[in-house]
Amino acid sequence: ADDLNEQGGLLGHRVVIRGVDDESDDEVAEAVAAEVAAVISRGEKVLGVIGHLNSGQTSVAMAHYRDLPIVVITPTASEMSLTQSGFRNFFRVNAHNAAQASIAADYLVSELGVKRVAVLHNDDPYGIDLGQRTADELRALGADVVLTRQVLVEQDQYEAEVNALREAGAEAVFYAGYEVECPFFRDELREASLDQLPFLASDGCFLAATIDDSDGAAEGMYVLGFAPEPETVAGADWIKAYQAVEYRNPDTYSVNGYAAMEVLAEAAKQAGSFIGPEVADAIRQLGFESLIGQISYDDNGDLKDQRLFIFRVEQGEFSQITP
């Protein structure tokens, strides 16, 4: 938004960002969506919503947004039904779960050479969808899914899961969940001397808390991400400008949020309008190079080019290893 405003704004208007927190809670997300609707009903000009972060809260909010004259662009929500529900004003700048499952399974089997995999996932729509899809992809590649298990969002004790994993004779673990569970799971694997098993976590674990809260147990684990390391796609000037707004170093979610704003702004420019349906139509016709790469959409609102990146925790940092 600062970049746009320094260039004279968007179609001559100054861009204002209003941050709202859904607290990763469905009821709060619904209240947030109702708040957006109320702002629009009062006659304020709203171009769009960048969010929500998680698939479950995005689904809840879209029940309200779908009929509003705005565009919704999530930077990270990946559950498949979001772009299969007929929403004409919903888009994402990240890969969906089908792509993530395919890449995760291929990496475990083809790159790491494992044949017996335990698949664990949390109990929200994102985890359930991604866990099932990854298990299916593993089987399609000839691997044995020796354990599938659902855990609770924010679960912090994993003795039963660790025992089941050992008994199943798993050679590797795939975990579809969030950074609020992952460090505790990793810590208990270490306590059971199972932390040397290849461990691949989904994008929901790609936050600093996965490392910071694991007391060193995250070292060596693999994590999927929706964007490359910022240093590889954004120059020093961009990072400096980012830190002028947010004191910490940018991470891949930062890149996705920036790209979502790029899409929103570019579509408004192409449409020459702030009217939601016109901007949505323009998004479907986009073809430009963003901070995360080429942007072009299918009719459902998914990127035509599904990009994912794999990182490994090395010396307490996420280090990109592929591509």
PyMOL commands that set and color helices and strands:
alter all, ss='L'
color gray80, all
select helices_A, chain A and resi 2-6+26-41+55-65+80-83+97-111+125-140+159-168+182-191+203-205+208-212+230-233+236-245+252-271+276-284
alter helices_A, ss='H'
color red, helices_A
select strands_A, chain A and resi 48-50+71-74+90-92+116-122+144-151+172-176+199-201+222-225+288-290+293-295+309-314+317-322
alter strands_A, ss='S'
color yellow, strands_A
deselect
rebuild
show_as cartoon
